[in-house]
Amino acid sequence: MASFDLIELSLDPLEVKPTLEDEFTATVVKNEIDGLDDIDHAKIAAKQLVSIVMQRQAVIRALCKRLSYLDSGEHITIKNYKG
């Protein structure tokens, strides 16, 4: 495993509230799950949701790594700057 520095980020709870679109999507998915009557379909849905969760986690991880990389200030350059 690669070594890394642990960086603590504080988040405002108001910034992580779901949007109206997120709430709508969650409601639609929950209603679809409630409507499932076949255990095989429920298993398929659960596996697809796990895949989505893992993809989202990978995106968040990549964005955090990129942010910490750029936040160090050493890697930011201005291209085509004519001062």
ABEGO torsion letter per residue (X at the ends): XBBBBBBBBBBBAAAABBBAAAAAAAAAAAAAAAABABAAAAAAAAAAAAAAAAAAAAAAAAAAAAAAAAAAGAABBBBGBBX
